[in-house]
Amino acid sequence: MTKRDDDSKNQDVIDRKNKTKQQQSYKERLDELELIRQRKKAIPNKSETISKKLPKLKKQRFTANKFRAVILIGTFSIVILFMVYLVTPISKISSIQIYGNQQMTTNEIENNLGIKRGDLIFKVWFNIAKREASALKKDQQLKTVKIDVVGPRKITIKVKENKIVGLVKNGSQYNAALSNGQVKKVSKKVTDYDMPIYSNFKSTAVLKATILQMEKVPSSISQNISEVKFAETKKGPDRLLIFMSDGNEVLIKYTKLAEMMDYYPGIANQMTTKGVVDLQVGAYSYPYGTKDE
């Protein structure tokens, strides 16, 4: 074989290799293009996606706007209705009924509670507990008080009183002695009360203890007492001088008032003349002027 034939043969081999490389490169390019095409196919077209989502977004936006509109209209309507309610008579108290008071007037109770006809009822509704506590603090004669809103315009008030059981004399002034031992200023005249008068008490503690003791005395006896005077001595620092409406006087310790006054009716029935019943130590009596009190 000649040299020319060898060169020709080698050239053919080179050409085949080059062709094979070109084919391989072309195949790789085709594979790459196919991969790109498939990826593009997997990613949806933005314009198509938006066009598909647009109706749903419009529907959601319409629903949200509708909900907001309902809330705004509802809130506005409630405000308008409330304002109309405030300026109409149906928002105001038309009836106040008070139960349980025996000595206090309805005006006193209403003033203590800060309630009157024509007031806005919702103001009472939302401050019931505060009004009750304030009234009890304001007036010691009120023992308990309970406010109830029983209708759109009606209020009932139930009270219990610390009753006035006497008058406390302080110089030329008279205050009310309450059943709980407290003292309250009164505007009525002394003649309006048919009750015992407490006088000469310099200690509020002694006065309170005496009043509480008096509350335990049977009414058949206490209703005949006209005055209870604190009349201490060196030997009797806790002595009371009680003036009875039957003309007798009673000497007694304020700490033993409830216990010892039970003996008074029996002793008074045995007395032939008016005098003094001494219940400080034991129980006996003597006519006026026969013994140094």
C-alpha positions as CSV (number, residue, x, y, z in Angstrom):
1,M,0.0,0.0,0.0
2,T,1.3,3.3,-1.0
3,K,1.8,6.2,1.2
4,R,-0.9,8.1,-0.5
5,D,-3.3,5.3,0.3
6,D,-2.4,5.4,4.0
7,D,-2.9,9.1,4.1
8,S,-6.3,8.8,2.5
9,K,-7.3,6.1,5.0
10,N,-6.2,8.2,8.0
11,Q,-8.2,11.1,6.7
12,D,-11.3,9.0,6.4
13,V,-10.9,7.9,10.0
14,I,-10.5,11.5,11.1
15,D,-13.5,12.6,9.1
16,R,-15.7,9.8,10.7
17,K,-14.6,10.9,14.2
18,N,-15.4,14.5,13.5
19,K,-18.8,13.5,12.1
20,T,-19.5,11.4,15.2
21,K,-18.6,14.3,17.4
22,Q,-20.8,16.6,15.4
23,Q,-23.7,14.2,15.7
24,Q,-23.2,13.8,19.4
25,S,-23.0,17.6,19.9
26,Y,-26.2,18.0,17.8
27,K,-28.0,15.3,19.9
28,E,-27.0,17.0,23.1
29,R,-28.2,20.4,21.8
30,L,-31.5,18.7,20.8
31,D,-31.8,17.2,24.3
32,E,-31.1,20.6,25.9
33,L,-33.8,22.3,23.7
34,E,-36.3,19.6,24.6
35,L,-35.6,20.1,28.3
36,I,-36.1,23.9,28.0
37,R,-39.3,23.3,26.1
38,Q,-40.7,20.9,28.7
39,R,-39.8,23.4,31.5
40,K,-41.5,26.2,29.7
41,K,-44.5,24.0,29.3
42,A,-44.5,23.2,33.0
43,I,-44.6,26.9,34.0
44,P,-48.0,28.3,33.3
45,N,-48.3,31.5,31.3
46,K,-48.6,34.5,33.5
47,S,-51.3,36.1,31.5
48,E,-53.3,32.9,31.4
49,T,-52.9,32.5,35.2
50,I,-54.0,36.0,36.0
51,S,-57.0,35.7,33.7
52,K,-58.0,32.5,35.5
53,K,-57.6,34.0,39.0
54,L,-59.2,37.4,38.2
55,P,-62.8,36.3,38.6
56,K,-62.1,34.6,41.9
57,L,-60.3,37.7,43.2
58,K,-63.1,39.9,42.1
59,K,-65.6,37.7,44.0
60,Q,-63.5,37.7,47.1
61,R,-63.1,41.5,47.0
62,F,-66.8,41.9,46.5
63,T,-67.6,39.7,49.5
64,A,-65.1,41.6,51.7
65,N,-66.5,45.0,50.6
66,K,-70.0,43.7,51.2
67,F,-69.0,42.6,54.7
68,R,-67.4,46.0,55.5
69,A,-70.5,47.8,54.2
70,V,-72.8,45.7,56.4
71,I,-70.7,46.4,59.5
72,L,-70.6,50.2,58.8
73,I,-74.3,50.4,58.1
74,G,-75.1,48.3,61.1
75,T,-72.9,50.4,63.4
76,F,-74.3,53.6,62.0
77,S,-77.8,52.3,62.4
78,I,-77.2,51.4,66.1
79,V,-75.8,54.8,66.8
80,I,-78.7,56.5,65.2
81,L,-81.2,54.3,67.1
82,F,-79.4,55.0,70.4
83,M,-79.5,58.7,69.8
84,V,-83.2,58.6,69.0
85,Y,-83.8,56.5,72.1
86,L,-82.0,59.1,74.3
87,V,-84.3,61.9,73.2
88,T,-87.5,60.0,73.5
89,P,-89.5,59.4,76.7
90,I,-89.0,55.7,76.6
91,S,-85.4,56.2,77.8
92,K,-86.4,57.9,81.0
93,I,-87.6,56.6,84.4
94,S,-91.4,56.9,84.7
95,S,-92.0,55.0,87.9
96,I,-90.1,54.5,91.1
97,Q,-91.6,52.2,93.8
98,I,-90.0,52.1,97.2
99,Y,-90.7,49.3,99.7
100,G,-89.7,48.7,103.3
101,N,-89.4,52.3,104.5
102,Q,-91.2,53.2,107.7
103,Q,-89.6,56.3,109.0
104,M,-87.7,57.6,105.9
105,T,-89.6,59.4,103.2
106,T,-89.4,58.4,99.5
107,N,-87.7,61.7,98.8
108,E,-85.0,61.0,101.3
109,I,-84.3,57.6,99.8
110,E,-84.4,58.9,96.2
111,N,-82.0,61.7,97.1
112,N,-79.6,59.3,98.8
113,L,-79.6,57.1,95.7
114,G,-79.4,60.0,93.3
115,I,-82.5,58.7,91.4
116,K,-85.6,60.6,90.3
117,R,-88.3,60.4,87.7
118,G,-87.1,61.6,84.3
119,D,-83.6,60.4,84.7
120,L,-82.1,58.2,82.0
121,I,-82.7,54.7,83.0
122,F,-79.5,53.2,81.5
123,K,-77.5,55.5,83.8
124,V,-79.1,53.7,86.8
125,W,-78.7,50.3,85.1
126,F,-75.0,50.5,84.8
127,N,-74.3,52.0,88.2
128,I,-76.6,50.0,90.6
129,A,-73.9,48.6,92.9
130,K,-72.2,52.0,93.1
131,R,-75.4,53.8,93.9
132,E,-76.3,51.3,96.6
133,A,-72.9,51.5,98.3
134,S,-72.9,55.3,98.1
135,A,-76.4,55.5,99.7
136,L,-75.5,53.3,102.6
137,K,-72.4,55.4,103.2
138,K,-74.3,58.7,102.9
139,D,-77.2,57.9,105.3
140,Q,-76.6,55.6,108.3
141,Q,-80.4,55.2,108.7
142,L,-80.3,52.9,105.6
143,K,-79.4,49.4,106.7
144,T,-79.8,47.7,103.3
145,V,-80.9,48.9,99.9
146,K,-81.5,47.1,96.7
147,I,-82.3,48.6,93.3
148,D,-84.0,46.6,90.6
149,V,-84.8,47.7,87.0
150,V,-88.1,45.7,86.5
151,G,-89.1,47.2,83.2
152,P,-88.0,49.5,80.4
153,R,-89.0,52.6,82.5
154,K,-89.7,51.2,86.0
155,I,-87.5,50.9,89.0
156,T,-88.2,49.3,92.4
157,I,-86.1,50.0,95.5
158,K,-86.3,47.8,98.6
159,V,-84.8,49.1,101.8
160,K,-84.4,48.1,105.5
161,E,-83.9,50.9,108.0
162,N,-81.9,51.3,111.2
163,K,-84.9,52.8,113.0
164,I,-84.8,56.0,115.0
165,V,-85.2,54.8,118.6
166,G,-84.6,58.1,120.4
167,L,-83.3,61.6,120.3
168,V,-79.8,62.6,121.4
169,K,-79.6,66.0,123.1
170,N,-76.5,68.0,122.5
171,G,-76.9,71.4,124.0
172,S,-79.9,72.9,122.3
173,Q,-79.7,70.6,119.3
174,Y,-81.3,67.2,118.9
175,N,-80.1,64.3,116.7
176,A,-81.6,60.9,116.0
177,A,-80.4,57.8,117.8
178,L,-80.5,54.9,115.5
179,S,-81.1,51.2,116.4
180,N,-77.5,50.4,115.3
181,G,-76.1,52.9,117.9
182,Q,-75.2,55.6,115.4
183,V,-76.5,59.2,115.5
184,K,-78.0,61.0,112.6
185,K,-78.9,64.6,112.1
186,V,-82.6,65.2,111.5
187,S,-84.6,68.1,110.1
188,K,-87.8,67.4,112.0
189,K,-88.8,69.1,115.2
190,V,-88.4,67.4,118.5
191,T,-92.1,67.4,119.0
192,D,-92.5,65.2,115.9
193,Y,-90.9,62.3,117.8
194,D,-92.5,60.5,120.7
195,M,-89.3,58.7,121.8
196,P,-86.8,58.7,124.7
197,I,-84.3,61.5,124.9
198,Y,-80.6,60.6,125.6
199,S,-78.8,63.4,127.4
200,N,-75.5,64.3,129.1
201,F,-73.5,61.7,127.1
202,K,-70.0,62.8,126.7
203,S,-68.7,59.6,125.2
204,T,-70.0,58.3,121.8
205,A,-68.9,54.8,122.8
206,V,-71.0,54.9,126.0
207,L,-73.9,56.4,124.0
208,K,-73.8,53.7,121.4
209,A,-73.6,50.9,124.0
210,T,-76.6,52.4,125.8
211,I,-78.7,52.6,122.7
212,L,-77.8,49.0,121.8
213,Q,-78.7,47.9,125.3
214,M,-82.0,49.8,125.0
215,E,-82.9,47.9,121.9
216,K,-82.9,44.7,123.9
217,V,-85.4,46.1,126.5
218,P,-89.0,44.9,125.9
219,S,-91.1,47.5,124.1
220,S,-93.7,47.3,126.9
221,I,-91.0,48.9,129.1
222,S,-89.0,51.0,126.7
223,Q,-92.2,52.8,125.4
224,N,-92.6,54.2,129.0
225,I,-89.1,55.7,129.1
226,S,-89.1,59.5,128.5
227,E,-85.4,60.2,129.1
228,V,-82.1,58.4,129.6
229,K,-79.5,60.6,131.2
230,F,-75.9,59.7,131.8
231,A,-75.4,60.4,135.5
232,E,-72.0,59.1,136.5
233,T,-70.6,59.3,140.1
234,K,-67.3,58.4,141.7
235,K,-68.8,55.2,142.9
236,G,-70.9,54.7,139.8
237,P,-68.9,55.7,136.6
238,D,-71.4,53.8,134.4
239,R,-74.6,55.0,136.0
240,L,-77.7,56.0,134.1
241,L,-80.7,58.0,135.5
242,I,-83.8,57.0,133.6
243,F,-87.0,59.1,133.8
244,M,-90.2,57.0,133.4
245,S,-93.4,58.4,132.0
246,D,-95.3,57.1,135.1
247,G,-93.3,59.5,137.3
248,N,-90.7,57.2,138.7
249,E,-86.9,57.3,138.2
250,V,-84.6,54.4,137.7
251,L,-80.9,54.2,138.6
252,I,-79.1,51.5,136.6
253,K,-75.7,50.7,135.0
254,Y,-75.7,51.2,131.2
255,T,-74.0,47.8,130.8
256,K,-76.8,46.1,132.6
257,L,-79.7,48.0,131.1
258,A,-81.2,45.2,129.1
259,E,-80.8,42.6,131.9
260,M,-82.0,44.7,134.9
261,M,-84.9,46.7,133.4
262,D,-87.0,43.5,133.3
263,Y,-87.4,43.9,137.1
264,Y,-88.9,47.4,136.8
265,P,-92.6,46.5,136.1
266,G,-92.9,44.2,139.2
267,I,-91.2,46.7,141.5
268,A,-93.2,49.6,140.2
269,N,-96.5,47.8,140.8
270,Q,-95.6,47.3,144.5
271,M,-94.7,51.0,145.0
272,T,-97.4,53.0,146.9
273,T,-95.8,56.4,146.1
274,K,-93.6,57.6,143.3
275,G,-90.0,57.3,143.9
276,V,-86.7,55.8,142.8
277,V,-86.1,52.2,141.6
278,D,-82.5,51.3,142.2
279,L,-81.3,48.5,139.9
280,Q,-77.6,49.1,140.1
281,V,-76.9,46.4,142.7
282,G,-79.9,44.2,143.4
283,A,-83.4,45.6,142.9
284,Y,-85.3,47.8,145.3
285,S,-87.2,51.1,145.5
286,Y,-87.7,54.1,147.9
287,P,-89.8,57.2,147.8
288,Y,-88.4,60.6,146.6
289,G,-86.5,62.5,149.3
290,T,-85.9,59.5,151.6
291,K,-82.4,58.7,150.4
292,D,-79.5,60.6,148.8
293,E,-79.3,59.5,145.2
